[in-house]
C-alpha cells in the first residue's frame, strides 16, 4: 500500500481517485499532479514503481498544502474571522449557515439535524373518574 504524505493510498483504485484520499487533493488537482509527473491516470496505485511514488511525494509535499498544514491554516483563518467580529465569524460562533443560505428551512446540516416539531396545541382530555 503506497504511503504519501502520511496517508495510505488504496491499491485497488486508479491513481487519479486514490490521490483524493489525501486531505486537500481533489480530482482536478490530482489530475494536474499526474499530468506534471507524466503518470497515466488510469493506472492502478499498486502498479506504480517506487520511483513514480517518490516523484508524487516530492511534488505533493513541496508544492501544495495538504493534511495538517491545510487544516491548521483553515483553523487560523476561522479564528481570525471570529476575533475581529465579522459576519462570517459570528455565524461560525453561533453554528449557523455562513454563506447567505436561508435559515427558516433547509439548514439541518449546520445545526446537526435538530428537528423541533410542534403539536396541534390541543391538550389531551382529562380522564373522568
C-alpha positions as CSV (number, residue, x, y, z in Angstrom):
1,X,0.0,0.0,0.0
2,X,1.7,3.2,-1.1
3,X,2.0,5.9,1.6
4,X,2.1,9.5,0.5
5,X,2.0,12.4,3.0
6,X,1.2,10.1,5.9
7,X,-1.9,8.7,4.2
8,X,-2.2,5.1,3.0
9,X,-3.3,5.2,-0.7
10,X,-5.7,2.3,-1.6
11,X,-4.0,-0.1,-4.1
12,X,-7.1,-1.3,-6.0
13,X,-8.1,2.1,-7.2
14,X,-7.0,4.2,-10.2
15,X,-4.3,6.6,-9.1
16,X,-6.4,9.6,-10.1
17,X,-9.0,8.6,-7.5
18,X,-6.6,7.2,-5.0
19,X,-4.8,10.5,-4.5
20,X,-8.1,12.1,-3.4
21,X,-7.8,10.2,-0.1
22,X,-5.3,12.9,0.9
23,X,-7.0,15.8,2.5
24,X,-6.7,18.9,0.3
25,X,-6.4,17.0,-3.0
26,X,-9.5,16.6,-5.2
27,X,-10.0,15.2,-8.6
28,X,-8.8,18.2,-10.6
29,X,-5.7,18.8,-8.5
30,X,-5.0,15.0,-8.7
31,X,-5.2,15.2,-12.5
32,X,-2.8,18.2,-12.6
33,X,-0.3,16.4,-10.4
34,X,-0.4,13.3,-12.5
35,X,0.0,15.3,-15.7
36,X,3.0,17.0,-14.2
37,X,4.6,13.7,-13.3
38,X,3.5,12.1,-16.6
39,X,1.8,9.2,-14.9
40,X,-1.1,7.5,-16.7
41,X,-4.4,8.5,-14.8
42,X,-5.9,5.1,-15.4
43,X,-3.0,3.2,-13.8
44,X,-3.8,1.4,-10.6
45,X,-2.0,2.6,-7.5
46,X,-0.5,-0.9,-6.9
47,X,1.2,-0.9,-10.4
48,X,3.3,2.3,-9.6
49,X,7.0,1.9,-9.3
50,X,8.8,3.2,-6.3
51,X,10.4,6.0,-8.5
52,X,6.9,7.2,-9.5
53,X,5.7,7.1,-5.9
54,X,8.8,9.2,-4.8
55,X,8.1,11.6,-7.6
56,X,4.5,12.0,-6.5
57,X,5.6,12.5,-2.9
58,X,8.1,15.2,-3.9
59,X,5.6,17.3,-5.9
60,X,2.8,17.0,-3.4
61,X,4.8,17.9,-0.3
62,X,6.7,20.7,-2.0
63,X,4.0,22.5,-4.0
64,X,0.7,22.0,-2.1
65,X,-0.7,22.5,1.3
66,X,-2.2,19.2,2.5
67,X,-3.4,17.4,5.6
68,X,-2.3,19.0,8.9
69,X,-0.9,22.2,7.4
70,X,-4.0,22.9,5.4
71,X,-6.3,22.2,8.4
72,X,-4.2,24.4,10.6
73,X,-4.5,27.3,8.1
74,X,-8.2,26.9,7.9
75,X,-8.5,26.9,11.7
76,X,-6.3,30.1,11.9
77,X,-8.5,31.8,9.3
78,X,-11.7,30.9,11.1
79,X,-10.2,32.1,14.4
80,X,-9.2,35.4,12.8
81,X,-12.8,35.9,11.5
82,X,-14.2,35.2,14.9
83,X,-11.7,37.5,16.7
84,X,-12.4,40.6,14.5
85,X,-16.1,40.0,14.7
86,X,-17.0,39.7,11.1
87,X,-20.4,38.5,10.0
88,X,-18.9,35.1,8.9
89,X,-17.1,34.8,12.2
90,X,-20.3,35.5,14.2
91,X,-22.2,32.9,12.1
92,X,-19.5,30.4,12.8
93,X,-19.7,31.1,16.5
94,X,-23.5,30.6,16.5
95,X,-23.3,27.5,14.4
96,X,-25.5,28.8,11.6
97,X,-25.0,28.9,7.8
98,X,-22.2,31.3,6.9
99,X,-22.7,32.0,3.2
100,X,-26.1,33.5,2.9
101,X,-28.3,30.4,2.9
102,X,-31.8,30.6,4.3
103,X,-32.4,29.5,7.8
104,X,-36.2,29.2,8.0
105,X,-35.9,25.8,6.4
106,X,-33.0,23.7,5.0
107,X,-30.2,24.3,7.4
108,X,-30.4,21.0,9.2
109,X,-26.8,20.0,8.3
110,X,-25.3,23.0,10.0
111,X,-27.5,22.7,13.1
112,X,-26.9,19.0,13.5
113,X,-30.3,17.7,12.2
114,X,-32.3,19.3,15.0
115,X,-36.0,18.5,14.5
116,X,-38.3,20.7,16.6
117,X,-41.9,19.9,15.8
118,X,-44.8,21.5,17.4
119,X,-48.1,19.6,18.1
120,X,-51.5,20.9,17.2
121,X,-51.8,22.7,20.5
122,X,-54.7,20.6,21.9
123,X,-54.2,19.1,25.3
124,X,-55.3,15.5,25.8
125,X,-58.7,15.4,27.5
126,X,-58.5,14.6,31.2
127,X,-59.8,11.2,32.2
128,X,-63.1,11.2,34.0
129,X,-63.2,9.2,37.3
